Amino acid sequence: MENANKYRLSDKEIGTIVREAFGVSFRSAGELTDGWANMAYSIVLEDGRRVVLKIAPSADKRVMRYEKNMMRTEVEAMRLAAATPGLPVPRVYAYDASCSIIGAEYFFMDFAEGTAMNKIRDSLSLDEREAIARELGGYSRSINAYKNSFFGSLQPEGRRKDNWAEVFEGMMEDVLADGKDASVELPVSYAEIEKEVLRYGELLVAVKEASLVHWDLWDGNVFVHGGKISGLIDFERAFWGDPLSEFYFGRFAQNTLGAFCEGYGINGLTESERRRRVLYDFYLDLIMVIECTYRNYESKDHIKWAYGNFVEGYKHLQSL
């Protein structure tokens, strides 16, 4: 997705950071255009290895509160998850947060073989989609198996509490504050949204254990090769929280929820879990509207879709 925050490099700049990380030059570099927030290049090194270079927006770009320190979070979460045998998480080769070589943070990782699920989903049969959802359920369970004593950010300076309700309500407050800061007009008033969200705070009290949550495992971040998942990417929004926050538990993946739950090792969602998930769906709906302004998206069709999706999500929230 094209947006104004992407930090593009010249061949000379790419060569400089490639030599810094690997001690060799590179044969070719091609822009990966599917990312929504960061800049990414597929690079073939002089020795034939293929890697991915991912670059954060420069420090002078305005980002939403939850997007601060995202690259550091991504690298930390990837290294943590990659320690689990069998999890198809790319290896991180080098990470530079100094902004001394180029004016932004960056890291290099393994190239994930295969094709993003969102590009092939429509060509797959229901059985094939369910098989992949089942496999993703198992991988999600492995990611969520990492536990912590607190909820919230992976970064020490981020929000951390021993109470999930406080953390999630704070996450929602941050997104609403971002919208107000950028004067984003929503289909309903901010005061009405705040009142509606607070009505359901008791649903969050049931969450007692903090798990590592990827949060963004939508089909664009799941790579498939030969009918199997070959790569899980984009851990930048990971946090310690409720596993039910994972994307495939939500309304965008309802057609394969049964298979995902089977792979995850559960029989489905209870009524209280279903209601809690509506809150998490609406959190995503809210982000997808407000980020349009922060990222200066050029696609009017996407902006129209985001607002329509918000209206649908708000109806679900009101129906709880």
C-alpha positions as CSV (number, residue, x, y, z in Angstrom):
1,M,0.0,0.0,0.0
2,E,1.4,3.4,-1.1
3,N,1.8,5.9,1.7
4,A,3.9,9.0,2.4
5,N,5.7,7.6,5.4
6,K,7.8,5.0,3.5
7,Y,11.6,5.6,3.7
8,R,13.1,4.8,0.3
9,L,16.8,4.3,-0.3
10,S,19.2,4.8,-3.2
11,D,21.3,1.9,-4.4
12,K,24.3,3.5,-2.8
13,E,22.6,3.6,0.6
14,I,21.5,0.0,0.2
15,G,25.0,-1.0,-0.6
16,T,26.4,0.8,2.5
17,I,24.1,-0.9,5.0
18,V,24.4,-4.3,3.2
19,R,28.2,-4.1,3.6
20,E,27.8,-3.0,7.2
21,A,25.6,-6.1,8.0
22,F,27.1,-8.8,5.8
23,G,30.5,-7.6,4.7
24,V,29.6,-8.1,1.0
25,S,28.0,-6.2,-1.7
26,F,24.6,-7.0,-3.4
27,R,23.5,-8.1,-6.9
28,S,20.0,-6.7,-7.0
29,A,17.4,-5.0,-4.8
30,G,13.7,-4.8,-5.6
31,E,11.0,-2.9,-3.7
32,L,8.4,-5.0,-1.9
33,T,5.2,-3.1,-2.3
34,D,2.7,-5.0,-0.2
35,G,3.6,-3.5,3.2
36,W,1.3,-1.0,4.8
37,A,3.6,0.9,7.1
38,N,7.3,0.2,6.5
39,M,9.6,0.2,3.4
40,A,10.9,-3.2,2.4
41,Y,13.3,-4.5,-0.2
42,S,14.1,-8.0,-1.5
43,I,17.9,-8.2,-1.8
44,V,20.1,-10.7,-3.5
45,L,23.6,-10.6,-1.9
46,E,26.8,-11.0,-3.8
47,D,27.2,-14.5,-2.4
48,G,23.7,-15.5,-3.7
49,R,21.8,-15.3,-0.4
50,R,18.3,-13.7,-0.6
51,V,17.3,-11.5,2.3
52,V,14.7,-8.8,3.1
53,L,15.6,-5.3,4.3
54,K,12.9,-3.6,6.3
55,I,13.1,0.1,7.1
56,A,11.0,2.0,9.6
57,P,9.6,5.5,8.9
58,S,12.1,8.2,9.8
59,A,11.9,9.7,13.2
60,D,10.4,12.9,11.9
61,K,7.3,11.2,10.5
62,R,4.1,11.4,12.6
63,V,2.9,8.0,13.7
64,M,0.2,6.7,15.9
65,R,1.0,6.1,19.6
66,Y,0.9,2.3,19.3
67,E,3.3,2.5,16.3
68,K,6.2,4.0,18.4
69,N,9.2,1.6,18.8
70,M,7.5,-0.9,16.5
71,M,10.7,-2.0,14.8
72,R,12.3,-2.8,18.1
73,T,9.2,-4.7,19.2
74,E,9.2,-6.6,15.9
75,V,12.8,-7.7,16.2
76,E,12.4,-8.7,19.8
77,A,9.2,-10.7,19.2
78,M,10.7,-12.4,16.1
79,R,13.8,-13.5,18.0
80,L,11.6,-14.8,20.8
81,A,9.3,-16.7,18.5
82,A,12.1,-18.1,16.3
83,A,13.4,-19.9,19.4
84,T,10.5,-22.3,19.1
85,P,11.4,-25.3,16.9
86,G,9.3,-25.6,13.8
87,L,7.8,-22.1,13.9
88,P,8.3,-20.6,10.4
89,V,9.6,-17.2,11.6
90,P,12.4,-15.6,9.5
91,R,15.8,-15.3,11.1
92,V,16.9,-11.7,12.0
93,Y,20.4,-11.2,10.8
94,A,21.1,-7.6,11.8
95,Y,19.2,-4.7,13.4
96,D,20.3,-1.1,13.6
97,A,18.4,1.4,15.7
98,S,21.1,4.1,15.7
99,C,19.9,6.0,12.7
100,S,23.5,6.9,12.1
101,I,24.0,5.2,8.7
102,I,20.6,6.1,7.3
103,G,18.0,8.3,8.9
104,A,15.8,5.4,10.1
105,E,15.9,2.1,11.9
106,Y,16.2,-1.0,9.8
107,F,16.8,-4.7,10.0
108,F,17.7,-7.6,7.7
109,M,15.9,-11.0,7.9
110,D,15.5,-14.2,5.9
111,F,13.4,-14.1,2.7
112,A,10.2,-16.0,3.3
113,E,9.6,-18.4,0.4
114,G,6.1,-18.7,-1.0
115,T,3.2,-16.3,-1.6
116,A,1.1,-14.3,0.8
117,M,-2.2,-16.0,1.6
118,N,-4.2,-12.9,0.6
119,K,-2.9,-13.3,-3.0
120,I,-3.9,-16.9,-3.4
121,R,-6.9,-17.3,-1.1
122,D,-9.5,-17.0,-3.9
123,S,-7.8,-19.7,-5.9
124,L,-7.9,-22.2,-3.1
125,S,-10.7,-24.7,-2.3
126,L,-12.5,-24.5,1.1
127,D,-10.6,-27.6,2.1
128,E,-7.3,-26.0,1.3
129,R,-8.1,-22.8,3.1
130,E,-9.2,-24.8,6.1
131,A,-6.0,-26.8,6.1
132,I,-4.0,-23.6,6.2
133,A,-6.2,-22.1,8.9
134,R,-5.8,-25.3,11.0
135,E,-2.0,-25.1,10.6
136,L,-2.0,-21.4,11.5
137,G,-4.1,-22.2,14.6
138,G,-1.3,-24.5,15.8
139,Y,1.4,-21.9,15.1
140,S,-0.6,-19.2,16.9
141,R,-0.9,-21.5,19.9
142,S,2.9,-21.8,19.9
143,I,3.4,-18.1,19.8
144,N,0.8,-17.6,22.5
145,A,2.6,-20.2,24.7
146,Y,5.1,-17.5,25.7
147,K,3.9,-16.0,29.0
148,N,4.7,-13.0,31.1
149,S,4.0,-11.5,34.5
150,F,2.5,-8.3,33.1
151,F,0.3,-7.2,30.2
152,G,1.1,-4.6,27.6
153,S,4.2,-3.5,25.7
154,L,7.3,-5.4,25.0
155,Q,9.2,-2.2,25.5
156,P,10.0,-1.0,29.1
157,E,8.9,2.6,28.3
158,G,5.5,1.4,27.0
159,R,2.3,0.7,28.9
160,R,2.6,-2.2,31.3
161,K,0.1,-3.3,33.9
162,D,-0.8,-6.5,35.8
163,N,-4.4,-6.0,34.7
164,W,-5.5,-6.7,31.1
165,A,-8.6,-4.5,31.4
166,E,-6.5,-1.4,32.2
167,V,-4.0,-2.2,29.4
168,F,-6.7,-2.7,26.7
169,E,-8.7,0.3,27.7
170,G,-5.5,2.3,27.6
171,M,-4.8,1.0,24.1
172,M,-8.2,2.1,23.0
173,E,-7.7,5.5,24.6
174,D,-4.5,5.9,22.7
175,V,-6.1,5.3,19.3
176,L,-8.9,7.7,20.1
177,A,-6.3,10.3,21.2
178,D,-4.5,9.8,17.9
179,G,-7.8,10.5,16.1
180,K,-8.4,13.7,18.0
181,D,-4.8,14.9,17.5
182,A,-5.1,14.5,13.8
183,S,-8.7,15.9,13.7
184,V,-10.0,12.7,12.1
185,E,-13.8,12.9,11.7
186,L,-15.5,9.6,12.6
187,P,-19.0,8.5,11.8
188,V,-19.9,8.8,15.5
189,S,-18.6,11.1,18.1
190,Y,-15.5,10.3,20.2
191,A,-17.5,10.7,23.4
192,E,-20.1,8.2,22.2
193,I,-17.3,5.7,21.4
194,E,-15.6,6.1,24.7
195,K,-18.9,5.6,26.6
196,E,-19.7,2.5,24.5
197,V,-16.3,0.9,25.1
198,L,-16.4,1.5,28.8
199,R,-19.7,-0.3,29.1
200,Y,-18.0,-3.6,28.3
201,G,-14.9,-3.4,30.5
202,E,-16.1,-6.2,32.7
203,L,-15.6,-8.6,29.7
204,L,-11.9,-8.1,30.0
205,V,-11.6,-9.1,33.7
206,A,-11.7,-12.8,32.8
207,V,-8.2,-12.5,31.2
208,K,-5.7,-13.5,34.0
209,E,-2.6,-14.6,32.0
210,A,-0.5,-12.5,29.7
211,S,0.5,-14.3,26.5
212,L,2.7,-13.1,23.6
213,V,0.2,-12.0,20.9
214,H,1.3,-11.4,17.3
215,W,-2.0,-9.5,16.7
216,D,-1.5,-9.0,12.9
217,L,-1.5,-12.5,11.5
218,W,-3.9,-11.6,8.7
219,D,-3.6,-13.4,5.3
220,G,-1.1,-10.8,4.0
221,N,1.4,-11.8,6.8
222,V,1.0,-15.6,6.3
223,F,3.2,-17.0,3.4
224,V,2.2,-20.3,1.8
225,H,4.4,-22.6,-0.3
226,G,3.3,-26.1,-1.5
227,G,0.0,-25.9,0.4
228,K,1.8,-25.3,3.7
229,I,2.7,-22.2,5.7
230,S,6.2,-21.2,4.9
231,G,6.5,-17.9,6.8
232,L,4.9,-15.7,9.4
233,I,6.0,-12.1,9.3
234,D,5.3,-8.6,10.6
235,F,5.6,-9.0,14.4
236,E,5.8,-5.2,14.9
237,R,2.5,-4.9,16.7
238,A,3.1,-7.8,19.1
239,F,2.2,-7.3,22.8
240,W,1.6,-9.2,26.0
241,G,-2.2,-9.8,26.2
242,D,-5.2,-11.9,25.5
243,P,-4.6,-14.6,22.9
244,L,-8.2,-14.0,21.7
245,S,-6.8,-10.8,20.2
246,E,-5.2,-12.8,17.3
247,F,-6.6,-11.9,14.0
248,Y,-8.1,-15.3,13.0
249,F,-10.4,-15.3,16.0
250,G,-12.1,-12.2,14.6
251,R,-14.9,-11.5,12.2
252,F,-12.7,-11.1,9.1
253,A,-11.8,-14.8,9.3
254,Q,-15.2,-16.3,10.3
255,N,-15.3,-18.7,7.3
256,T,-12.4,-20.7,8.7
257,L,-12.8,-20.0,12.4
258,G,-13.7,-23.7,13.1
259,A,-10.6,-25.0,11.4
260,F,-8.4,-22.4,13.1
261,C,-9.8,-23.3,16.5
262,E,-9.3,-27.0,15.8
263,G,-5.6,-26.3,15.1
264,Y,-5.4,-24.1,18.1
265,G,-6.7,-26.9,20.3
266,I,-10.1,-25.5,21.3
267,N,-13.7,-26.4,20.4
268,G,-14.6,-22.8,19.5
269,L,-15.4,-19.6,21.4
270,T,-17.7,-19.4,24.4
271,E,-20.4,-16.7,24.5
272,S,-18.3,-14.5,26.8
273,E,-15.2,-15.0,24.5
274,R,-17.3,-14.1,21.5
275,R,-18.4,-10.9,23.1
276,R,-14.9,-10.0,24.2
277,R,-13.7,-10.6,20.7
278,V,-16.1,-8.0,19.4
279,L,-14.2,-5.4,21.4
280,Y,-10.9,-6.5,19.8
281,D,-12.5,-6.3,16.3
282,F,-13.7,-2.8,17.0
283,Y,-10.2,-1.8,18.2
284,L,-8.9,-2.9,14.8
285,D,-11.8,-1.1,12.9
286,L,-10.9,2.1,14.7
287,I,-7.2,1.9,13.9
288,M,-7.9,1.2,10.2
289,V,-9.9,4.5,9.9
290,I,-7.5,6.7,11.8
291,E,-4.3,5.4,10.2
292,C,-5.6,6.6,6.8
293,T,-4.8,10.1,7.9
294,Y,-1.5,9.3,9.6
295,R,-0.2,7.4,6.6
296,N,-1.7,9.7,3.9
297,Y,-3.0,6.7,2.0
298,E,-3.6,7.6,-1.7
299,S,-6.3,5.0,-2.4
300,K,-9.7,6.6,-2.0
301,D,-11.3,3.1,-2.4
302,H,-9.4,1.9,0.7
303,I,-10.4,4.9,2.7
304,K,-14.0,4.5,1.7
305,W,-13.8,0.8,2.7
306,A,-12.2,1.6,6.1
307,Y,-15.0,4.0,7.0
308,G,-17.7,1.5,5.9
309,N,-16.0,-1.2,7.9
310,F,-16.0,1.0,11.0
311,V,-19.7,1.6,10.7
312,E,-20.3,-2.2,10.6
313,G,-17.9,-2.8,13.5
314,Y,-19.7,-0.2,15.6
315,K,-23.0,-1.9,15.0
316,H,-21.5,-5.1,16.3
317,L,-20.2,-3.3,19.4
318,Q,-23.6,-1.8,20.1
319,S,-25.3,-5.2,19.8
320,L,-23.3,-6.7,22.6
